[in-house]
Amino acid sequence: MNRKEAKVKLGLAFDLIIQTSHPLEMKKWSRIVKISKKVENEYRALPFRYQTIVERLKREGFFVNSTILEEIHLSDEYKQALKLNVQLRDYQKETLTRFTLNKYRGVVILPTAAGKTIIGLSALEKIKQKTLIVVPVINLLEQWIKAIVEFTSITREMVGQFGDNVKEIKDITVTTYASARQNINTLRKHFSFIIFDEVHHLPAEKTIKIAEGFPAPYRLGLTATPDRADSGEKELYTLIGPQIVVSTISDLVNEGFVAKFDLETIEIDLFQKEQMQYEKYMNIYRSYLRKRKIQIRSPKDYERYLVFRVNVDPEAKEALEAHRKARTIVYSSQSKLVKIAELLKRHKSDRVLIFSEFNDMVYMISKRFLIPSITHETKSSERNVILKKFKEGKYSKLVTGKVLDEGLDVKEANVGIIVSGSGQSRQFIQRLGRLLRPKTEKVKLYELVTSSSLEVSTAKRRKKSEII
């Protein structure tokens, strides 16, 4: 048969199989496919390459036979119900336009409180494909389902939930990263559009398999900032699509879409005993770096020269432990508790969120000031009760660890206190975003930083972002 034919089908979870009647010119194809060792003229690729491969085969004159993702448009029932009942803001319209011009692919980078969920629903309405929405945690799964029902005519019964002990697949389905990864073979055949909320989670070693293993050609990532300590954000633009940035926090403030805010950085001195301990541990750490002629310029350097050497170099282990103890002292010092007491007294009648990098400090603050706390150890039922009472005003103060840096929707909070945090811009933007829901009054964010310590440079790093 002279006609060039190609059959494209899904293999195992991370295999797309291409069988051809004529061999491919591998000089042109080597970047996206590899030759199969099993069958002649058979090639394999990651499923996320599906659309690219089919389009290239057709350009090269192949007749393509594939049943992947056929007949998975939204049903008429869903099309009729999927009508947004909110007016898009100008920057949301611009975002959607760029996403459309990118062939329905892209990573939308907008501040917290900019309405990224609305952009996702607008894209869904425009594409009209069966859609899987992937979120990192259960409370975001619940928030997406609530938003779909609130902002469209879709009823709760029409939204599929795949996670939290529920496994239902419908035209529009919300799942978690963990469930999507564990059930990739079941889910990937049903959806041609996939929305990744908090997409900065995706490049992690396990979750990246979701993006690689789904053949869905239409992809949207949503995040306040994609930056990762391991520079994994670069993978997003290959797996999801190009960056789409149309607005900053300052833009939103100036246009009146989010509250105006004041940021006050308060430098705090350690108590004398804490200062002596801190210097002791930092001297051990710095001595090791000098002795080994090591310069730490990035988190990767830290892993390479310290974390990965602890099993072969006892001094590396000692230096790593000393550095950990020094961080604990400056992030969780007793002097910070004194300042927190002062701020809580100043904002007695305000709704205050307190953020800490370490759970031990969360519990210490909770016990010292009789404030409810939420960490990753808090049961879902207890967390929901605490958040409900905070929203209702029964609790006016709440202290939390990193678990609520994202996925927390508390419009009522108007004061934030960052007791400690990482050097990542994303975490800082997310914590600021907890306060930036539309309000008439200005909100206040305090940042407690231990003076003359490693925390000073950490605090500077986290505020270096184009989106602020």
Secondary structure, 3 states (H helix, E strand, C coil): CCCCEEEEEECCCCCEEEEECCCCCHHHHCCCCEECCCCCCEEEECHHHHHHHHHHHHHCCCEEECCCCCCCECCHHHHHHCCCCCCCCHHHHHHHHHHHHCCCEEEEECCCCCCHHHHHHHHHHHHCECEEEEECCHHHHHHHHHHHHHHCCCCHHHEEEEECCEECCCCEEEEEHHHHHHCHHHHCCCCCEEEEECHHHCCCCCCHHHHHHCCCCEEEEEECCCCCCCCCHHHHHHHCCCEECCCCHHHHHHCCCCCCEEEEEEEECCCHHHHHHHHHHHHHHHHHHHHCCCCCCCHHHHHHHCHHHCCCCHHHHHHHHHHHHHHHHHHCCHHHHHHHHHHHHHCCCCCEEEECCCHHHHHHHHHHHCCCEECCCCCHHHHHHHHHHHHHCCCCEEEECHHHCCCCCCCCCCEEEECCCCCCHHHHHHHHHCCCCCCCCCEEEEEEEECCCHHHHHHHHHCCCCCC
